[in-house]
Each structure stands twice: as structure tokens, then as C-alpha cells.
Amino acid sequence: MDRQPQQHSDTDIIVMVVVGMMALGSAAAIAAVAWQKVITWCLAHGLLVPPDASPMLSIPASNGAGLDLSRILVAAAVVVVVLAASARGMRRAVRRGEEFR
């Protein structure tokens, strides 16, 4: 059996573009709602400082909530620990002769 490569018509392409744009818009709306829930949860559990406490570093799309100096230092320490653990794991893998792809 001889198969021809399938060609898409202009209508098919337009439908795919429109569906893709609708999916992207839906994903953006879902992400915005989820972000607001994350911010609310962080404020309720004391991970973020409310806007009236005048944080040093405000989080985007959080209506002014953010981090004060102590929370910035904790976040920086977490980033340093994660980077150190990653570097250690990569160094161990290199010693064993594994390749990263």
C-alpha cells in the first residue's frame, strides 16, 4: 500500500490555531486563579507579609504582599541549599562516569 503524506486544508489550520488560542487563554485564566489561591495560602500561613506591613520585596500579582528581611534571608538560604545539593549530586554523577543529557 502506498500512503500519501496527509495535507491539511486551510480550514483545518485555522481551526487548530483557534483551538490553540482558546486553550492558551484557558490555561492563563486557570494559572491566575491558582496564583491567587497560593498567595492567600501563603498569607494565611505566615510565609508572606501582608501589604500593610510594608514588605521589602513585593511578590508580583499579590496586591502588595511580599517578603520582609527575615523571610528574604530564609528564601536565600533555601536556594543556596538546593543549589549545593544539586551541585553535589552532579559531581557524584560525574565521578561515576555518567553523562548528562
N, C-alpha and C positions, 0 to 999 in steps of 0.2 A: 504494500500500500504506500502510495506516495502522498505525503502530507505537505500542504502549503503552509507557510507561516501565516498566522492569523493577523489580519489587518483590522484596526479599529477605525470605525467611522468617526466623522466629526461630532456626531451626536453622542457617541459613546465617550469621547474625550471630554466633552462639555459636562456630561453627567458625572464623570469621575472627578472633575475639578470642583463642581458644585458640592458633591458629597464630601469631598476632602475639606473644603472650606467650612462646611457645616460641622464636620467632626472636630476640626481645629477650634472653632468657636465654642462648641460644647465643652471641649477639654479645658479651654481657658476659663469658662464660667465655673466648672467644677473645681478647678485649681484655686480660683478666687474664694469660693465658699470654704474650701478646705483650709486655706491660709488663714481666714478669719477665725475658724474654729481652733486652729493651732495657736494663734495669738491669744485668744480668750483662755485656752487651757493653760498656757504659759503664765499669763497674768494671775489666774486663779491659784496656781501652784507656786508663785513667787519666783519664777525663773526670769521674768521680765519686770521692770519697774514701770508703774503706771505713768501716764503723761504728766500728771500734776506733781510728780516727784522730780521733774526735770532731769531725765537721764542724759548721760554724756554721749551715748551713741544710740540714736533712734533707729528702729527697725523699719524698713520700707513697708508701706501699706498697713501700718499698725496704729494709725491715728496718734502718733507721738510716743507710743510706748517704746521702751528700749532697755539699754543696759547701763548700770552705774559702774563705778570704777572696780568694785569688788567682783561684780559679775563679768566684766571685761577680762580681769585677771584670771578668773576661773575658766572662761572660754578659751583664753590663750593657752592656759596650761593643758586643757583637754586637747587642743590642736597639736601642741608640742608632743604630748604623749602618743597620740595617734601617728604622727609623723615618725617618731622614734621607733615605735613598734613596727611600722611599715618598712622602715629602713633596715631594721634588724632582720625581719623576715626575708627581705630581698637579698641581704648579704648572706644569710644562711643558704638560700636557694642557689646563689652564685657559687658558694663553696661546694655545694653538692654537684655542681655542673649542670643545673637545669637552665633552660633558656626561657626568657620572657617573650611572649608573642602578643 
